[in-house]
Amino acid sequence: MNDWIRTTDAFDAVFDVASAVADPHARDHIHPALDSGDGMHLNDRGAQAMADAVNLDDLAL
């Protein structure tokens, strides 16, 4: 699904949060430094990485 979202022209913009927080050695997992410890939720650094993935210019009308 993520690959389709990243490559389709159905959207004006995509904020690729999955890539922003992915473990480079296991792309389907949260980077250990950004993981809250349960493997499913971000810690504060992960939340910041997710926020940093958003290009605010893409939100302008």
JOGI-V906494 format. One record per residue. N is the residue number from 1. PHI is phi in whole degrees, -180 to 180 (none if undefined). NEAR is the number of other ideal C-beta (glycine too) atoms within 8 Angstrom. D_LAST is the distance of its C-alpha to the last C-alpha in whole Angstrom. Layout:
# JOGI-V906494
n=<N N>
phi=<PHI PHI>
near=<NEAR NEAR>
d_last=<D_LAST D_LAST>
This chain:
# JOGI-V906494
n=<1 2 3 4 5 6 7 8 9 10 11 12 13 14 15 16 17 18 19 20 21 22 23 24 25 26 27 28 29 30 31 32 33 34 35 36 37 38 39 40 41 42 43 44 45 46 47 48 49 50 51 52 53 54 55 56 57 58 59 60 61>
phi=<none -59 -61 -64 -61 -69 -110 -77 -102 -73 -119 -72 -157 -134 -100 -85 -66 -58 -69 -65 -114 -73 -76 -63 -93 -150 -57 -89 -123 -71 -56 -54 -72 -111 -91 -71 121 -104 78 -128 -124 -81 -87 -62 -65 -67 -63 -67 -62 -64 -63 -67 -75 -89 -87 -62 -63 -70 -90 -70 -81>
near=<4 7 6 7 9 8 5 7 3 3 7 3 6 6 8 9 8 7 7 10 12 12 9 5 3 6 6 4 8 12 11 6 5 11 13 8 5 6 6 5 7 13 10 6 9 15 9 8 12 12 7 7 10 9 7 6 5 9 6 5 1>
d_last=<27 25 26 25 21 21 23 21 19 18 15 12 12 15 16 20 22 25 25 24 27 30 33 34 37 36 33 33 34 32 33 36 35 31 33 34 38 38 36 33 31 30 31 29 29 28 25 24 24 22 19 20 19 15 13 11 9 8 6 4 0>
